[in-house]
């Protein structure tokens, strides 16, 4: 594999990471819209399944920031490496 081939492959990896971030952001926007509406309907419920669902949603929401940062870090670090190749 030549340096040009490697740079092209790294460029594709960077674009994949950016596309992953865009897909994640779209999914988050959709999930926030739906869960907000559902939360309004189920507010105050003490049903065990509702409580478990709220807990799962909170856990998922806690992963949003770190996952975004991972996508961004991959794109940045691979981009830095690609730049170093000349």
PyMOL Python script that loads the backbone (N, CA, C, O; Angstrom):
from pymol import cmd

cmd.read_pdbstr("""\
ATOM      1  N   UNK A   1       0.853  -1.172   0.000  1.00  0.00           N
ATOM      2  CA  UNK A   1       0.000   0.000   0.000  1.00  0.00           C
ATOM      3  C   UNK A   1       0.900   1.237   0.000  1.00  0.00           C
ATOM      4  O   UNK A   1       1.836   1.340   0.793  1.00  0.00           O
ATOM      5  N   UNK A   2       0.607   2.146  -0.880  1.00  0.00           N
ATOM      6  CA  UNK A   2       1.382   3.378  -0.981  1.00  0.00           C
ATOM      7  C   UNK A   2       0.887   4.397   0.049  1.00  0.00           C
ATOM      8  O   UNK A   2      -0.173   4.225   0.652  1.00  0.00           O
ATOM      9  N   UNK A   3       1.662   5.445   0.236  1.00  0.00           N
ATOM     10  CA  UNK A   3       1.254   6.537   1.135  1.00  0.00           C
ATOM     11  C   UNK A   3      -0.048   7.165   0.634  1.00  0.00           C
ATOM     12  O   UNK A   3      -0.926   7.502   1.428  1.00  0.00           O
ATOM     13  N   UNK A   4      -0.165   7.317  -0.672  1.00  0.00           N
ATOM     14  CA  UNK A   4      -1.396   7.890  -1.239  1.00  0.00           C
ATOM     15  C   UNK A   4      -2.597   6.997  -0.933  1.00  0.00           C
ATOM     16  O   UNK A   4      -3.676   7.490  -0.603  1.00  0.00           O
ATOM     17  N   UNK A   5      -2.404   5.683  -1.043  1.00  0.00           N
ATOM     18  CA  UNK A   5      -3.483   4.744  -0.716  1.00  0.00           C
ATOM     19  C   UNK A   5      -3.847   4.841   0.765  1.00  0.00           C
ATOM     20  O   UNK A   5      -5.022   4.848   1.130  1.00  0.00           O
ATOM     21  N   UNK A   6      -2.822   4.916   1.603  1.00  0.00           N
ATOM     22  CA  UNK A   6      -3.055   5.021   3.037  1.00  0.00           C
ATOM     23  C   UNK A   6      -3.809   6.310   3.369  1.00  0.00           C
ATOM     24  O   UNK A   6      -4.749   6.294   4.164  1.00  0.00           O
ATOM     25  N   UNK A   7      -3.401   7.417   2.764  1.00  0.00           N
ATOM     26  CA  UNK A   7      -4.078   8.689   3.001  1.00  0.00           C
ATOM     27  C   UNK A   7      -5.530   8.640   2.536  1.00  0.00           C
ATOM     28  O   UNK A   7      -6.411   9.198   3.190  1.00  0.00           O
ATOM     29  N   UNK A   8      -5.779   7.980   1.421  1.00  0.00           N
ATOM     30  CA  UNK A   8      -7.157   7.845   0.934  1.00  0.00           C
ATOM     31  C   UNK A   8      -7.985   7.003   1.903  1.00  0.00           C
ATOM     32  O   UNK A   8      -9.143   7.319   2.174  1.00  0.00           O
ATOM     33  N   UNK A   9      -7.397   5.948   2.414  1.00  0.00           N
ATOM     34  CA  UNK A   9      -8.095   5.095   3.377  1.00  0.00           C
ATOM     35  C   UNK A   9      -8.382   5.860   4.665  1.00  0.00           C
ATOM     36  O   UNK A   9      -9.471   5.754   5.230  1.00  0.00           O
ATOM     37  N   UNK A  10      -7.405   6.626   5.121  1.00  0.00           N
ATOM     38  CA  UNK A  10      -7.605   7.437   6.324  1.00  0.00           C
ATOM     39  C   UNK A  10      -8.668   8.509   6.088  1.00  0.00           C
ATOM     40  O   UNK A  10      -9.467   8.801   6.977  1.00  0.00           O
ATOM     41  N   UNK A  11      -8.675   9.093   4.893  1.00  0.00           N
ATOM     42  CA  UNK A  11      -9.711  10.067   4.555  1.00  0.00           C
ATOM     43  C   UNK A  11     -11.098   9.442   4.622  1.00  0.00           C
ATOM     44  O   UNK A  11     -12.045  10.066   5.101  1.00  0.00           O
ATOM     45  N   UNK A  12     -11.213   8.216   4.143  1.00  0.00           N
ATOM     46  CA  UNK A  12     -12.494   7.507   4.213  1.00  0.00           C
ATOM     47  C   UNK A  12     -12.883   7.229   5.662  1.00  0.00           C
ATOM     48  O   UNK A  12     -14.058   7.302   6.020  1.00  0.00           O
ATOM     49  N   UNK A  13     -11.903   6.912   6.485  1.00  0.00           N
ATOM     50  CA  UNK A  13     -12.180   6.667   7.908  1.00  0.00           C
ATOM     51  C   UNK A  13     -12.669   7.937   8.591  1.00  0.00           C
ATOM     52  O   UNK A  13     -13.594   7.898   9.403  1.00  0.00           O
ATOM     53  N   UNK A  14     -12.051   9.049   8.262  1.00  0.00           N
ATOM     54  CA  UNK A  14     -12.477  10.337   8.822  1.00  0.00           C
ATOM     55  C   UNK A  14     -13.918  10.639   8.418  1.00  0.00           C
ATOM     56  O   UNK A  14     -14.733  11.038   9.250  1.00  0.00           O
ATOM     57  N   UNK A  15     -14.222  10.449   7.149  1.00  0.00           N
ATOM     58  CA  UNK A  15     -15.589  10.698   6.675  1.00  0.00           C
ATOM     59  C   UNK A  15     -16.580   9.754   7.346  1.00  0.00           C
ATOM     60  O   UNK A  15     -17.697  10.160   7.667  1.00  0.00           O
ATOM     61  N   UNK A  16     -16.190   8.510   7.560  1.00  0.00           N
ATOM     62  CA  UNK A  16     -17.073   7.565   8.259  1.00  0.00           C
ATOM     63  C   UNK A  16     -17.350   8.020   9.688  1.00  0.00           C
ATOM     64  O   UNK A  16     -18.481   7.928  10.165  1.00  0.00           O
ATOM     65  N   UNK A  17     -16.317   8.509  10.368  1.00  0.00           N
ATOM     66  CA  UNK A  17     -16.510   9.005  11.732  1.00  0.00           C
ATOM     67  C   UNK A  17     -17.438  10.215  11.733  1.00  0.00           C
ATOM     68  O   UNK A  17     -18.308  10.332  12.596  1.00  0.00           O
ATOM     69  N   UNK A  18     -17.255  11.097  10.786  1.00  0.00           N
ATOM     70  CA  UNK A  18     -18.129  12.288  10.701  1.00  0.00           C
ATOM     71  C   UNK A  18     -19.562  11.898  10.373  1.00  0.00           C
ATOM     72  O   UNK A  18     -20.509  12.458  10.925  1.00  0.00           O
ATOM     73  N   UNK A  19     -19.717  10.933   9.471  1.00  0.00           N
ATOM     74  CA  UNK A  19     -21.053  10.451   9.129  1.00  0.00           C
ATOM     75  C   UNK A  19     -21.700   9.773  10.336  1.00  0.00           C
ATOM     76  O   UNK A  19     -22.896   9.932  10.579  1.00  0.00           O
ATOM     77  N   UNK A  20     -20.906   9.022  11.081  1.00  0.00           N
ATOM     78  CA  UNK A  20     -21.416   8.401  12.308  1.00  0.00           C
ATOM     79  C   UNK A  20     -21.914   9.434  13.290  1.00  0.00           C
ATOM     80  O   UNK A  20     -22.961   9.250  13.911  1.00  0.00           O
ATOM     81  N   UNK A  21     -21.176  10.519  13.438  1.00  0.00           N
ATOM     82  CA  UNK A  21     -21.581  11.604  14.340  1.00  0.00           C
ATOM     83  C   UNK A  21     -22.882  12.239  13.855  1.00  0.00           C
ATOM     84  O   UNK A  21     -23.775  12.513  14.658  1.00  0.00           O
ATOM     85  N   UNK A  22     -22.994  12.474  12.546  1.00  0.00           N
ATOM     86  CA  UNK A  22     -24.234  13.066  12.014  1.00  0.00           C
ATOM     87  C   UNK A  22     -25.424  12.123  12.225  1.00  0.00           C
ATOM     88  O   UNK A  22     -26.515  12.568  12.580  1.00  0.00           O
ATOM     89  N   UNK A  23     -25.213  10.840  12.008  1.00  0.00           N
ATOM     90  CA  UNK A  23     -26.281   9.858  12.216  1.00  0.00           C
ATOM     91  C   UNK A  23     -26.687   9.819  13.685  1.00  0.00           C
ATOM     92  O   UNK A  23     -27.874   9.793  14.009  1.00  0.00           O
ATOM     93  N   UNK A  24     -25.697   9.813  14.565  1.00  0.00           N
ATOM     94  CA  UNK A  24     -25.984   9.831  16.002  1.00  0.00           C
ATOM     95  C   UNK A  24     -26.791  11.069  16.370  1.00  0.00           C
ATOM     96  O   UNK A  24     -27.771  10.975  17.109  1.00  0.00           O
ATOM     97  N   UNK A  25     -26.387  12.219  15.863  1.00  0.00           N
ATOM     98  CA  UNK A  25     -27.101  13.455  16.181  1.00  0.00           C
ATOM     99  C   UNK A  25     -28.554  13.424  15.702  1.00  0.00           C
ATOM    100  O   UNK A  25     -29.453  13.897  16.397  1.00  0.00           O
ATOM    101  N   UNK A  26     -28.777  12.862  14.509  1.00  0.00           N
ATOM    102  CA  UNK A  26     -30.161  12.751  14.013  1.00  0.00           C
ATOM    103  C   UNK A  26     -30.969  11.805  14.899  1.00  0.00           C
ATOM    104  O   UNK A  26     -32.119  12.094  15.230  1.00  0.00           O
ATOM    105  N   UNK A  27     -30.377  10.686  15.279  1.00  0.00           N
ATOM    106  CA  UNK A  27     -31.076   9.722  16.129  1.00  0.00           C
ATOM    107  C   UNK A  27     -31.390  10.330  17.491  1.00  0.00           C
ATOM    108  O   UNK A  27     -32.466  10.106  18.045  1.00  0.00           O
ATOM    109  N   UNK A  28     -30.455  11.095  18.020  1.00  0.00           N
ATOM    110  CA  UNK A  28     -30.672  11.743  19.313  1.00  0.00           C
ATOM    111  C   UNK A  28     -31.823  12.743  19.217  1.00  0.00           C
ATOM    112  O   UNK A  28     -32.687  12.783  20.093  1.00  0.00           O
ATOM    113  N   UNK A  29     -31.834  13.534  18.173  1.00  0.00           N
ATOM    114  CA  UNK A  29     -32.908  14.521  18.005  1.00  0.00           C
ATOM    115  C   UNK A  29     -34.270  13.839  17.937  1.00  0.00           C
ATOM    116  O   UNK A  29     -35.230  14.294  18.559  1.00  0.00           O
ATOM    117  N   UNK A  30     -34.350  12.759  17.189  1.00  0.00           N
ATOM    118  CA  UNK A  30     -35.616  12.029  17.083  1.00  0.00           C
ATOM    119  C   UNK A  30     -36.002  11.408  18.421  1.00  0.00           C
ATOM    120  O   UNK A  30     -37.160  11.479  18.832  1.00  0.00           O
ATOM    121  N   UNK A  31     -35.033  10.802  19.096  1.00  0.00           N
ATOM    122  CA  UNK A  31     -35.317  10.158  20.379  1.00  0.00           C
ATOM    123  C   UNK A  31     -35.747  11.189  21.425  1.00  0.00           C
ATOM    124  O   UNK A  31     -36.662  10.934  22.207  1.00  0.00           O
ATOM    125  N   UNK A  32     -35.092  12.346  21.440  1.00  0.00           N
ATOM    126  CA  UNK A  32     -35.465  13.380  22.410  1.00  0.00           C
ATOM    127  C   UNK A  32     -36.885  13.881  22.177  1.00  0.00           C
ATOM    128  O   UNK A  32     -37.623  14.142  23.127  1.00  0.00           O
ATOM    129  N   UNK A  33     -37.257  14.012  20.925  1.00  0.00           N
ATOM    130  CA  UNK A  33     -38.607  14.464  20.605  1.00  0.00           C
ATOM    131  C   UNK A  33     -39.651  13.465  21.112  1.00  0.00           C
ATOM    132  O   UNK A  33     -40.620  13.837  21.773  1.00  0.00           O
ATOM    133  N   UNK A  34     -39.435  12.220  20.794  1.00  0.00           N
ATOM    134  CA  UNK A  34     -40.397  11.176  21.178  1.00  0.00           C
ATOM    135  C   UNK A  34     -40.409  10.968  22.686  1.00  0.00           C
ATOM    136  O   UNK A  34     -41.478  10.893  23.292  1.00  0.00           O
ATOM    137  N   UNK A  35     -39.237  10.874  23.295  1.00  0.00           N
ATOM    138  CA  UNK A  35     -39.209  10.607  24.735  1.00  0.00           C
ATOM    139  C   UNK A  35     -39.767  11.779  25.531  1.00  0.00           C
ATOM    140  O   UNK A  35     -40.329  11.586  26.610  1.00  0.00           O
ATOM    141  N   UNK A  36     -39.617  12.989  25.007  1.00  0.00           N
ATOM    142  CA  UNK A  36     -40.222  14.134  25.691  1.00  0.00           C
ATOM    143  C   UNK A  36     -41.730  14.028  25.723  1.00  0.00           C
ATOM    144  O   UNK A  36     -42.360  14.293  26.747  1.00  0.00           O
ATOM    145  N   UNK A  37     -42.302  13.644  24.611  1.00  0.00           N
ATOM    146  CA  UNK A  37     -43.760  13.486  24.540  1.00  0.00           C
ATOM    147  C   UNK A  37     -44.224  12.352  25.451  1.00  0.00           C
ATOM    148  O   UNK A  37     -45.222  12.488  26.160  1.00  0.00           O
ATOM    149  N   UNK A  38     -43.506  11.245  25.429  1.00  0.00           N
ATOM    150  CA  UNK A  38     -43.872  10.095  26.266  1.00  0.00           C
ATOM    151  C   UNK A  38     -43.711  10.445  27.740  1.00  0.00           C
ATOM    152  O   UNK A  38     -44.545  10.065  28.562  1.00  0.00           O
ATOM    153  N   UNK A  39     -42.657  11.160  28.076  1.00  0.00           N
ATOM    154  CA  UNK A  39     -42.440  11.544  29.474  1.00  0.00           C
ATOM    155  C   UNK A  39     -43.597  12.387  29.989  1.00  0.00           C
ATOM    156  O   UNK A  39     -44.010  12.239  31.139  1.00  0.00           O
ATOM    157  N   UNK A  40     -44.124  13.274  29.144  1.00  0.00           N
ATOM    158  CA  UNK A  40     -45.268  14.090  29.553  1.00  0.00           C
ATOM    159  C   UNK A  40     -46.483  13.228  29.856  1.00  0.00           C
ATOM    160  O   UNK A  40     -47.210  13.479  30.817  1.00  0.00           O
ATOM    161  N   UNK A  41     -46.695  12.220  29.039  1.00  0.00           N
ATOM    162  CA  UNK A  41     -47.851  11.341  29.223  1.00  0.00           C
ATOM    163  C   UNK A  41     -47.698  10.483  30.479  1.00  0.00           C
ATOM    164  O   UNK A  41     -48.663  10.258  31.210  1.00  0.00           O
ATOM    165  N   UNK A  42     -46.477  10.008  30.718  1.00  0.00           N
ATOM    166  CA  UNK A  42     -46.252   9.061  31.811  1.00  0.00           C
ATOM    167  C   UNK A  42     -45.782   9.716  33.109  1.00  0.00           C
ATOM    168  O   UNK A  42     -45.492   9.023  34.084  1.00  0.00           O
ATOM    169  N   UNK A  43     -45.706  11.025  33.125  1.00  0.00           N
ATOM    170  CA  UNK A  43     -45.212  11.741  34.310  1.00  0.00           C
ATOM    171  C   UNK A  43     -45.996  11.324  35.556  1.00  0.00           C
ATOM    172  O   UNK A  43     -47.227  11.297  35.566  1.00  0.00           O
ATOM    173  N   UNK A  44     -45.248  11.006  36.587  1.00  0.00           N
ATOM    174  CA  UNK A  44     -45.856  10.638  37.861  1.00  0.00           C
ATOM    175  C   UNK A  44     -46.210   9.173  37.987  1.00  0.00           C
ATOM    176  O   UNK A  44     -46.610   8.732  39.064  1.00  0.00           O
ATOM    177  N   UNK A  45     -46.076   8.407  36.918  1.00  0.00           N
ATOM    178  CA  UNK A  45     -46.411   6.991  36.982  1.00  0.00           C
ATOM    179  C   UNK A  45     -45.399   6.250  37.852  1.00  0.00           C
ATOM    180  O   UNK A  45     -44.201   6.532  37.799  1.00  0.00           O
ATOM    181  N   UNK A  46     -45.872   5.329  38.629  1.00  0.00           N
ATOM    182  CA  UNK A  46     -45.005   4.500  39.469  1.00  0.00           C
ATOM    183  C   UNK A  46     -45.005   3.045  39.003  1.00  0.00           C
ATOM    184  O   UNK A  46     -44.530   2.156  39.710  1.00  0.00           O
ATOM    185  N   UNK A  47     -45.535   2.816  37.822  1.00  0.00           N
ATOM    186  CA  UNK A  47     -45.545   1.467  37.266  1.00  0.00           C
ATOM    187  C   UNK A  47     -44.093   1.022  37.070  1.00  0.00           C
ATOM    188  O   UNK A  47     -43.258   1.798  36.604  1.00  0.00           O
ATOM    189  N   UNK A  48     -43.803  -0.211  37.421  1.00  0.00           N
ATOM    190  CA  UNK A  48     -42.427  -0.721  37.387  1.00  0.00           C
ATOM    191  C   UNK A  48     -41.806  -0.600  35.998  1.00  0.00           C
ATOM    192  O   UNK A  48     -40.632  -0.251  35.870  1.00  0.00           O
ATOM    193  N   UNK A  49     -42.578  -0.884  34.971  1.00  0.00           N
ATOM    194  CA  UNK A  49     -42.039  -0.817  33.607  1.00  0.00           C
ATOM    195  C   UNK A  49     -41.721   0.629  33.206  1.00  0.00           C
ATOM    196  O   UNK A  49     -40.738   0.881  32.510  1.00  0.00           O
ATOM    197  N   UNK A  50     -42.537   1.551  33.638  1.00  0.00           N
ATOM    198  CA  UNK A  50     -42.280   2.972  33.345  1.00  0.00           C
ATOM    199  C   UNK A  50     -41.004   3.415  34.055  1.00  0.00           C
ATOM    200  O   UNK A  50     -40.185   4.126  33.473  1.00  0.00           O
ATOM    201  N   UNK A  51     -40.833   3.007  35.286  1.00  0.00           N
ATOM    202  CA  UNK A  51     -39.627   3.358  36.043  1.00  0.00           C
ATOM    203  C   UNK A  51     -38.394   2.762  35.378  1.00  0.00           C
ATOM    204  O   UNK A  51     -37.375   3.442  35.259  1.00  0.00           O
ATOM    205  N   UNK A  52     -38.463   1.504  34.941  1.00  0.00           N
ATOM    206  CA  UNK A  52     -37.330   0.866  34.249  1.00  0.00           C
ATOM    207  C   UNK A  52     -37.030   1.588  32.934  1.00  0.00           C
ATOM    208  O   UNK A  52     -35.867   1.773  32.574  1.00  0.00           O
ATOM    209  N   UNK A  53     -38.066   1.989  32.233  1.00  0.00           N
ATOM    210  CA  UNK A  53     -37.874   2.702  30.966  1.00  0.00           C
ATOM    211  C   UNK A  53     -37.197   4.046  31.191  1.00  0.00           C
ATOM    212  O   UNK A  53     -36.271   4.407  30.465  1.00  0.00           O
ATOM    213  N   UNK A  54     -37.653   4.785  32.191  1.00  0.00           N
ATOM    214  CA  UNK A  54     -37.014   6.064  32.522  1.00  0.00           C
ATOM    215  C   UNK A  54     -35.539   5.856  32.872  1.00  0.00           C
ATOM    216  O   UNK A  54     -34.680   6.638  32.464  1.00  0.00           O
ATOM    217  N   UNK A  55     -35.261   4.819  33.616  1.00  0.00           N
ATOM    218  CA  UNK A  55     -33.882   4.518  33.998  1.00  0.00           C
ATOM    219  C   UNK A  55     -33.028   4.208  32.770  1.00  0.00           C
ATOM    220  O   UNK A  55     -31.899   4.685  32.654  1.00  0.00           O
ATOM    221  N   UNK A  56     -33.574   3.406  31.859  1.00  0.00           N
ATOM    222  CA  UNK A  56     -32.840   3.062  30.633  1.00  0.00           C
ATOM    223  C   UNK A  56     -32.600   4.294  29.777  1.00  0.00           C
ATOM    224  O   UNK A  56     -31.520   4.458  29.210  1.00  0.00           O
ATOM    225  N   UNK A  57     -33.598   5.157  29.679  1.00  0.00           N
ATOM    226  CA  UNK A  57     -33.447   6.397  28.900  1.00  0.00           C
ATOM    227  C   UNK A  57     -32.396   7.318  29.520  1.00  0.00           C
ATOM    228  O   UNK A  57     -31.610   7.939  28.805  1.00  0.00           O
ATOM    229  N   UNK A  58     -32.385   7.402  30.839  1.00  0.00           N
ATOM    230  CA  UNK A  58     -31.382   8.226  31.510  1.00  0.00           C
ATOM    231  C   UNK A  58     -29.980   7.670  31.284  1.00  0.00           C
ATOM    232  O   UNK A  58     -29.031   8.427  31.080  1.00  0.00           O
ATOM    233  N   UNK A  59     -29.854   6.353  31.321  1.00  0.00           N
ATOM    234  CA  UNK A  59     -28.552   5.732  31.063  1.00  0.00           C
ATOM    235  C   UNK A  59     -28.092   6.007  29.635  1.00  0.00           C
ATOM    236  O   UNK A  59     -26.925   6.322  29.399  1.00  0.00           O
ATOM    237  N   UNK A  60     -29.009   5.888  28.699  1.00  0.00           N
ATOM    238  CA  UNK A  60     -28.670   6.158  27.298  1.00  0.00           C
ATOM    239  C   UNK A  60     -28.278   7.617  27.113  1.00  0.00           C
ATOM    240  O   UNK A  60     -27.326   7.924  26.397  1.00  0.00           O
ATOM    241  N   UNK A  61     -29.011   8.508  27.755  1.00  0.00           N
ATOM    242  CA  UNK A  61     -28.714   9.936  27.631  1.00  0.00           C
ATOM    243  C   UNK A  61     -27.334  10.262  28.199  1.00  0.00           C
ATOM    244  O   UNK A  61     -26.645  11.147  27.692  1.00  0.00           O
ATOM    245  N   UNK A  62     -26.932   9.553  29.244  1.00  0.00           N
ATOM    246  CA  UNK A  62     -25.619   9.783  29.838  1.00  0.00           C
ATOM    247  C   UNK A  62     -24.481   9.397  28.887  1.00  0.00           C
ATOM    248  O   UNK A  62     -23.355   9.869  29.046  1.00  0.00           O
ATOM    249  N   UNK A  63     -24.762   8.560  27.921  1.00  0.00           N
ATOM    250  CA  UNK A  63     -23.744   8.130  26.957  1.00  0.00           C
ATOM    251  C   UNK A  63     -23.639   9.034  25.733  1.00  0.00           C
ATOM    252  O   UNK A  63     -22.703   8.908  24.944  1.00  0.00           O
ATOM    253  N   UNK A  64     -24.585   9.935  25.577  1.00  0.00           N
ATOM    254  CA  UNK A  64     -24.606  10.793  24.388  1.00  0.00           C
ATOM    255  C   UNK A  64     -23.335  11.626  24.268  1.00  0.00           C
ATOM    256  O   UNK A  64     -22.668  11.589  23.234  1.00  0.00           O
ATOM    257  N   UNK A  65     -23.001  12.359  25.290  1.00  0.00           N
ATOM    258  CA  UNK A  65     -21.818  13.224  25.251  1.00  0.00           C
ATOM    259  C   UNK A  65     -20.535  12.448  24.990  1.00  0.00           C
ATOM    260  O   UNK A  65     -19.773  12.802  24.091  1.00  0.00           O
ATOM    261  N   UNK A  66     -20.283  11.385  25.771  1.00  0.00           N
ATOM    262  CA  UNK A  66     -19.067  10.611  25.523  1.00  0.00           C
ATOM    263  C   UNK A  66     -19.010  10.000  24.121  1.00  0.00           C
ATOM    264  O   UNK A  66     -17.935   9.919  23.528  1.00  0.00           O
ATOM    265  N   UNK A  67     -20.137   9.578  23.595  1.00  0.00           N
ATOM    266  CA  UNK A  67     -20.143   8.985  22.255  1.00  0.00           C
ATOM    267  C   UNK A  67     -19.851  10.046  21.199  1.00  0.00           C
ATOM    268  O   UNK A  67     -19.101   9.792  20.257  1.00  0.00           O
ATOM    269  N   UNK A  68     -20.427  11.213  21.347  1.00  0.00           N
ATOM    270  CA  UNK A  68     -20.115  12.323  20.425  1.00  0.00           C
ATOM    271  C   UNK A  68     -18.621  12.636  20.458  1.00  0.00           C
ATOM    272  O   UNK A  68     -17.987  12.812  19.418  1.00  0.00           O
ATOM    273  N   UNK A  69     -18.068  12.702  21.672  1.00  0.00           N
ATOM    274  CA  UNK A  69     -16.641  13.010  21.806  1.00  0.00           C
ATOM    275  C   UNK A  69     -15.777  11.920  21.171  1.00  0.00           C
ATOM    276  O   UNK A  69     -14.719  12.220  20.617  1.00  0.00           O
ATOM    277  N   UNK A  70     -16.206  10.676  21.243  1.00  0.00           N
ATOM    278  CA  UNK A  70     -15.439   9.593  20.616  1.00  0.00           C
ATOM    279  C   UNK A  70     -15.417   9.739  19.103  1.00  0.00           C
ATOM    280  O   UNK A  70     -14.365   9.595  18.480  1.00  0.00           O
ATOM    281  N   UNK A  71     -16.563  10.021  18.512  1.00  0.00           N
ATOM    282  CA  UNK A  71     -16.599  10.239  17.056  1.00  0.00           C
ATOM    283  C   UNK A  71     -15.679  11.396  16.673  1.00  0.00           C
ATOM    284  O   UNK A  71     -14.901  11.291  15.724  1.00  0.00           O
ATOM    285  N   UNK A  72     -15.770  12.494  17.411  1.00  0.00           N
ATOM    286  CA  UNK A  72     -14.949  13.668  17.105  1.00  0.00           C
ATOM    287  C   UNK A  72     -13.464  13.367  17.294  1.00  0.00           C
ATOM    288  O   UNK A  72     -12.634  13.793  16.491  1.00  0.00           O
ATOM    289  N   UNK A  73     -13.133  12.635  18.350  1.00  0.00           N
ATOM    290  CA  UNK A  73     -11.726  12.307  18.613  1.00  0.00           C
ATOM    291  C   UNK A  73     -11.149  11.430  17.513  1.00  0.00           C
ATOM    292  O   UNK A  73     -10.006  11.621  17.100  1.00  0.00           O
ATOM    293  N   UNK A  74     -11.930  10.471  17.037  1.00  0.00           N
ATOM    294  CA  UNK A  74     -11.448   9.611  15.948  1.00  0.00           C
ATOM    295  C   UNK A  74     -11.146  10.459  14.721  1.00  0.00           C
ATOM    296  O   UNK A  74     -10.075  10.337  14.126  1.00  0.00           O
ATOM    297  N   UNK A  75     -12.082  11.314  14.343  1.00  0.00           N
ATOM    298  CA  UNK A  75     -11.870  12.154  13.162  1.00  0.00           C
ATOM    299  C   UNK A  75     -10.655  13.055  13.352  1.00  0.00           C
ATOM    300  O   UNK A  75      -9.858  13.223  12.428  1.00  0.00           O
ATOM    301  N   UNK A  76     -10.507  13.632  14.531  1.00  0.00           N
ATOM    302  CA  UNK A  76      -9.382  14.533  14.788  1.00  0.00           C
ATOM    303  C   UNK A  76      -8.048  13.793  14.780  1.00  0.00           C
ATOM    304  O   UNK A  76      -7.098  14.234  14.133  1.00  0.00           O
ATOM    305  N   UNK A  77      -7.972  12.688  15.485  1.00  0.00           N
ATOM    306  CA  UNK A  77      -6.706  11.954  15.595  1.00  0.00           C
ATOM    307  C   UNK A  77      -6.286  11.339  14.266  1.00  0.00           C
ATOM    308  O   UNK A  77      -5.109  11.378  13.905  1.00  0.00           O
ATOM    309  N   UNK A  78      -7.235  10.779  13.546  1.00  0.00           N
ATOM    310  CA  UNK A  78      -6.914  10.228  12.230  1.00  0.00           C
ATOM    311  C   UNK A  78      -6.517  11.352  11.280  1.00  0.00           C
ATOM    312  O   UNK A  78      -5.604  11.191  10.470  1.00  0.00           O
ATOM    313  N   UNK A  79      -7.197  12.480  11.378  1.00  0.00           N
ATOM    314  CA  UNK A  79      -6.849  13.638  10.543  1.00  0.00           C
ATOM    315  C   UNK A  79      -5.439  14.135  10.845  1.00  0.00           C
ATOM    316  O   UNK A  79      -4.687  14.478   9.932  1.00  0.00           O
ATOM    317  N   UNK A  80      -5.086  14.171  12.124  1.00  0.00           N
ATOM    318  CA  UNK A  80      -3.725  14.581  12.505  1.00  0.00           C
ATOM    319  C   UNK A  80      -2.690  13.611  11.928  1.00  0.00           C
ATOM    320  O   UNK A  80      -1.672  14.033  11.378  1.00  0.00           O
ATOM    321  N   UNK A  81      -2.959  12.311  12.059  1.00  0.00           N
ATOM    322  CA  UNK A  81      -2.032  11.312  11.529  1.00  0.00           C
ATOM    323  C   UNK A  81      -1.894  11.453  10.013  1.00  0.00           C
ATOM    324  O   UNK A  81      -0.797  11.397   9.459  1.00  0.00           O
ATOM    325  N   UNK A  82      -3.031  11.636   9.372  1.00  0.00           N
ATOM    326  CA  UNK A  82      -3.018  11.790   7.907  1.00  0.00           C
ATOM    327  C   UNK A  82      -2.199  13.020   7.503  1.00  0.00           C
ATOM    328  O   UNK A  82      -1.457  12.976   6.521  1.00  0.00           O
ATOM    329  N   UNK A  83      -2.331  14.109   8.253  1.00  0.00           N
ATOM    330  CA  UNK A  83      -1.562  15.327   7.959  1.00  0.00           C
ATOM    331  C   UNK A  83      -0.064  15.095   8.125  1.00  0.00           C
ATOM    332  O   UNK A  83       0.743  15.644   7.375  1.00  0.00           O
ATOM    333  N   UNK A  84       0.292  14.298   9.090  1.00  0.00           N
ATOM    334  CA  UNK A  84       1.708  14.013   9.331  1.00  0.00           C
ATOM    335  C   UNK A  84       2.333  13.214   8.205  1.00  0.00           C
ATOM    336  O   UNK A  84       3.552  13.221   8.032  1.00  0.00           O
ATOM    337  N   UNK A  85       1.503  12.529   7.442  1.00  0.00           N
ATOM    338  CA  UNK A  85       2.021  11.737   6.327  1.00  0.00           C
ATOM    339  C   UNK A  85       2.474  12.626   5.160  1.00  0.00           C
ATOM    340  O   UNK A  85       3.194  12.180   4.266  1.00  0.00           O
ATOM    341  N   UNK A  86       2.048  13.860   5.190  1.00  0.00           N
ATOM    342  CA  UNK A  86       2.479  14.801   4.152  1.00  0.00           C
ATOM    343  C   UNK A  86       1.507  14.981   3.025  1.00  0.00           C
ATOM    344  O   UNK A  86       1.769  15.749   2.100  1.00  0.00           O
TER     345      UNK A  86
END
""", "prot")
cmd.dss("prot")
cmd.show_as("cartoon", "prot")
cmd.util.cbc("prot")
cmd.orient("prot")
